[in-house]
Amino acid sequence: MTQSREVVIPEGSAKPLAPYSPAILVGGNLLYTSGQIGLDPETGKMVEGGVAAQARQVMENLKVLLEAAGAGFDSVIKTTVFLTDMADYGAVNEIYGEFVSAEPPARSAFAVVGLPIGALVEIEMIALVKK
């Protein structure tokens, strides 16, 4: 049996910087987001203000993707966080914690050598969509 595959591109969302889809909905209920960085969807530029401002924009960008697929942060089952500096872990956690539910998803966090256009943080999510 073939599973359906739907590309999710919300209106007004940050445009991808390369040839990838912002999110893919598989079988109508499993959503995979691409990694999101702190791009302001209105300007197409990275938000200013350091890692906390970028983390907040990342979470706002993810919120738009989740909602476009009929999900929310309470639907997220797995998150992966990429940081250019593990010293930013606490600051990102503080912002991240404002968005996730009382029962947060499973999560991994990694330090990486670099991220697109000088981003300090990138986050991707997998969510179970309950339609």
PEMONOR-V373762 format. One record per backbone hydrogen bond with DSSP energy under -0.5 kcal/mol. NH is the residue of the N-H (numbers start at 0). CO is the residue of the C=O. E is the energy in kcal/mol with one decimal. If there is no record, write none. Layout:
nh={NH:NH}
co={CO:CO}
e={E:E}
//
This chain:
nh={5:7:8:12:19:22:23:24:25:25:26:28:29:30:30:31:32:32:33:35:38:39:40:43:46:52:53:54:55:56:57:58:59:60:61:62:63:64:65:66:67:68:68:69:70:74:75:76:77:78:79:80:81:82:83:87:88:91:92:93:94:95:96:97:97:98:98:99:103:105:107:109:111:117:118:121:122:123:125:126:127:128:128:130}
co={24:22:6:9:17:7:31:5:23:29:3:25:25:28:126:23:30:124:21:122:36:44:38:39:37:48:49:50:51:52:53:54:55:56:57:58:59:60:61:62:63:64:65:66:65:71:72:125:125:105:123:107:121:109:119:84:85:87:88:89:90:91:92:93:94:94:95:95:101:76:78:80:82:114:115:81:35:79:77:30:74:28:126:128}
e={-2.7:-2.9:-0.6:-1.5:-2.0:-0.7:-2.5:-3.1:-0.6:-3.3:-2.9:-1.7:-2.0:-0.6:-3.1:-2.7:-0.5:-3.0:-3.1:-2.8:-2.0:-2.9:-0.6:-3.2:-2.6:-0.6:-2.2:-2.9:-2.3:-2.0:-2.7:-2.3:-2.1:-2.8:-2.5:-2.3:-1.8:-1.8:-3.0:-2.7:-2.0:-1.1:-0.8:-1.3:-2.8:-2.0:-1.0:-2.9:-1.7:-1.9:-2.4:-2.6:-3.2:-3.0:-1.9:-2.4:-1.6:-2.4:-2.5:-2.0:-1.5:-3.1:-2.8:-0.6:-1.3:-0.6:-1.6:-1.8:-0.6:-1.7:-2.0:-2.6:-2.9:-1.3:-2.3:-2.1:-1.9:-2.3:-2.5:-2.5:-2.6:-3.1:-0.7:-0.9}
//
